[in-house]
Amino acid sequence: MSPSEAVTMQLGSLSVTINRKAIKNLHISVLPPEGAVRVSAPEHLSDNAIRRAIVPRIPWIKKQQRSFLDQPRQSEREMVSGESHYLLGKRYRLAVIERRGRHEIHISGKSKLELRVNPGTSHEGRLRVLEDWYRQILKTEVSQVLPYWLGVMELEGCDWRIKRMKTMWGSCNAAARRIWLNLELAQKPPECLEYILVHELVHLFERHHNDRFRALMDKYLPDWRERRDLLNKSPLANAEWRY
């Protein structure tokens, strides 16, 4: 297997994706929303050595997978009046209002989300309006929070972008000094967004989730574990509407 080629290893009922990389240590990740298992392994490790490293961690892997399965999940997004949607951790009831004019979303009162669209707008069109609105909300939130953390961490700056992501809340390209944020963070509490933002900024100092990484997280955001747990307990998007 070449270093860049991913393969699947089966350990009983457990399916594991193996990626060999130019790294020193083996890393095991259990990814939301369904608990997929990914292993990054040094290029020189044999399949048997990787298998021996994974087997003792199977109880931990199963525990992580159960935690994902136990998370509350949103019902399928039909984009009709009465269903629930989230914004910055708060639940809203959707009210679809068909009228002629520009597509818009407004918050009405304390718990109503008004989606104003032209008559006959399709399900996909309504979703697109909501997604664009989430993107603008998230951009505003990041623009307000990021300068503070760049100052605290004494970073000159970095590029950041938003996109749909299937298995991660965020990612960092340290070489390009660029971080990516999952669009779904617009639905989560602000403290969860801040946790992911700090998490990815710390990767500019330390690439791996090792002791140094955790020490830096403790330094900059002492309650990061509580924020992580809050994020992990938040409702996941339905399988047909996840990022």
C-alpha positions in Angstrom: 0.0 0.0 0.0 1.3 3.4 -0.9 1.5 6.1 1.9 -1.4 8.1 0.4 -3.7 5.1 -0.3 -6.4 4.4 2.3 -7.5 0.8 2.9 -10.1 -0.9 5.1 -9.2 -3.3 7.8 -11.8 -5.6 9.3 -11.5 -6.6 13.0 -14.5 -8.8 13.7 -17.5 -6.5 13.2 -15.4 -3.4 13.4 -14.4 -1.7 10.1 -11.4 0.6 10.2 -10.0 2.9 7.5 -6.2 2.9 7.6 -4.1 5.8 6.2 -0.3 5.5 6.2 1.5 8.8 6.6 4.9 10.2 7.3 4.3 10.4 11.1 5.9 8.9 14.1 3.0 7.6 16.1 -0.3 5.8 15.4 -3.5 7.8 15.9 -7.0 6.4 16.2 -10.1 8.6 15.6 -13.8 7.9 16.0 -15.7 10.3 13.8 -19.2 11.8 14.0 -21.9 11.4 13.2 -21.9 7.6 12.9 -18.7 6.6 14.6 -16.5 5.8 11.6 -13.1 4.6 12.7 -10.0 6.1 11.1 -6.4 5.3 11.9 -3.4 7.3 10.8 -0.3 5.1 11.0 3.4 5.5 10.3 4.4 4.3 6.9 6.7 1.6 8.2 4.1 -0.2 10.3 2.9 -3.6 9.0 -0.8 -4.6 9.0 -0.2 -6.9 11.9 1.4 -4.2 13.9 -1.5 -1.9 13.2 -3.9 -4.6 14.2 -2.1 -5.2 17.5 -2.3 -1.5 18.3 -6.0 -1.3 17.6 -7.3 -4.3 19.4 -6.6 -3.0 22.9 -8.5 0.2 22.1 -11.6 -1.6 20.8 -13.6 -1.1 24.1 -12.8 2.6 23.9 -13.8 2.7 20.2 -17.1 1.0 20.9 -17.8 3.4 23.8 -17.3 6.4 21.4 -19.5 4.9 18.8 -22.3 4.3 21.3 -22.1 7.9 22.4 -22.7 9.0 18.8 -25.6 6.6 18.3 -27.1 7.9 21.6 -27.0 11.5 20.4 -30.4 13.1 19.7 -30.9 13.6 15.9 -33.1 16.0 14.1 -35.9 14.5 12.0 -35.6 14.8 8.3 -35.7 18.4 7.2 -39.0 18.8 5.2 -38.8 22.6 5.3 -42.4 23.0 6.3 -44.1 25.1 9.0 -44.0 23.6 12.5 -40.7 21.7 12.3 -37.7 22.6 14.6 -34.5 24.3 13.6 -31.6 25.5 15.6 -29.6 28.8 15.6 -26.7 29.3 18.0 -27.9 26.5 20.2 -31.5 27.8 20.5 -34.5 25.9 19.1 -36.9 27.7 16.8 -40.2 26.7 15.1 -40.2 27.2 11.4 -43.0 29.2 9.7 -43.0 29.1 5.9 -44.6 32.2 4.4 -45.2 32.2 0.7 -45.4 35.6 -1.0 -43.9 37.4 -3.9 -40.5 39.0 -3.4 -37.0 38.4 -2.2 -36.3 35.2 -0.3 -35.6 36.0 3.4 -35.4 34.6 6.9 -36.5 36.6 9.9 -36.7 35.7 13.6 -40.1 36.6 14.9 -40.6 36.8 18.7 -38.6 34.5 20.9 -39.0 31.2 19.1 -40.3 31.6 15.5 -38.1 31.4 12.4 -40.0 32.9 9.4 -38.9 31.6 6.0 -40.3 34.0 3.4 -40.2 32.5 -0.1 -41.9 32.8 -3.4 -44.9 30.5 -4.0 -43.9 27.1 -5.4 -40.3 27.3 -4.1 -39.0 23.7 -4.0 -37.7 21.8 -1.0 -34.2 22.2 -2.2 -34.7 26.0 -2.8 -36.0 26.4 0.8 -33.0 24.5 2.1 -30.6 26.7 0.1 -32.1 29.9 1.5 -31.7 28.5 5.1 -28.1 27.3 4.4 -27.1 30.8 3.0 -28.6 32.4 6.0 -26.7 30.0 8.3 -23.5 30.9 6.4 -23.9 34.6 7.0 -24.7 34.1 10.7 -21.6 32.0 11.1 -19.4 34.5 9.2 -20.6 37.2 11.6 -19.9 35.1 14.7 -16.4 34.1 13.6 -15.6 37.7 12.6 -16.5 38.8 16.1 -14.6 36.1 18.0 -11.5 35.4 15.9 -9.7 38.7 16.5 -9.8 38.2 20.2 -8.2 34.8 20.0 -5.6 35.8 17.6 -4.6 38.5 20.1 -4.6 36.1 23.1 -2.6 33.5 21.2 -0.3 36.1 19.7 -1.0 35.0 16.1 -0.6 37.5 13.3 -3.6 36.1 11.5 -4.8 33.2 9.4 -7.2 32.5 6.6 -10.6 30.9 7.5 -13.4 29.5 5.5 -16.7 27.8 5.9 -17.9 24.6 4.2 -20.0 21.5 4.6 -18.0 18.8 6.3 -19.2 15.2 6.8 -17.0 14.0 9.6 -15.3 17.0 11.3 -16.4 20.2 13.0 -13.2 21.9 11.7 -9.8 21.4 10.2 -6.5 23.2 10.0 -3.9 23.4 7.3 -0.9 24.7 9.3 1.3 25.1 6.2 -1.2 27.4 4.5 -2.3 28.9 7.8 -5.9 28.2 6.9 -8.7 26.8 9.0 -12.0 25.4 7.8 -15.2 25.5 9.9 -18.2 23.2 9.5 -21.3 25.1 8.4 -23.4 23.3 11.0 -21.7 25.2 13.8 -24.1 28.0 13.1 -26.7 25.8 14.8 -24.6 25.1 17.9 -24.2 27.2 21.1 -21.6 30.0 20.7 -19.3 28.4 23.3 -19.1 25.3 21.0 -18.0 27.4 18.0 -15.4 29.1 20.2 -14.1 25.7 21.3 -13.7 24.5 17.7 -12.1 27.8 16.7 -9.5 27.6 19.5 -9.0 23.9 18.8 -8.1 24.6 15.2 -5.9 27.7 16.0 -3.9 25.5 18.5 -3.1 23.2 15.6 -1.0 26.1 14.2 1.3 25.4 17.1 0.9 21.6 17.4 -0.3 19.4 14.6 -1.2 16.3 16.6 -3.6 15.7 19.5 -0.8 14.9 21.9 0.1 16.1 25.4 1.5 19.4 24.1 -1.8 20.0 22.2 -3.9 19.3 25.3 -1.6 21.5 27.5 -2.1 24.4 25.0 -5.9 23.9 25.1 -5.7 23.9 28.9 -3.8 27.1 28.8 -6.0 29.0 26.4 -9.4 27.5 27.1 -9.4 25.7 30.5 -13.0 24.5 30.1 -12.6 23.1 26.6 -13.5 19.6 27.7 -16.9 20.8 29.0 -17.5 22.7 25.7 -16.5 19.6 23.7 -19.0 17.5 25.7 -21.7 20.1 25.1 -21.0 20.0 21.4 -21.1 16.2 21.3 -24.5 16.2 23.1 -26.1 18.6 20.7 -28.6 17.2 18.2 -27.0 15.9 15.1 -28.4 16.8 11.7 -30.4 14.1 9.9 -28.4 11.8 7.7 -29.9 13.5 4.6 -28.9 17.0 5.9 -25.5 16.6 7.5 -22.3 18.4 6.7 
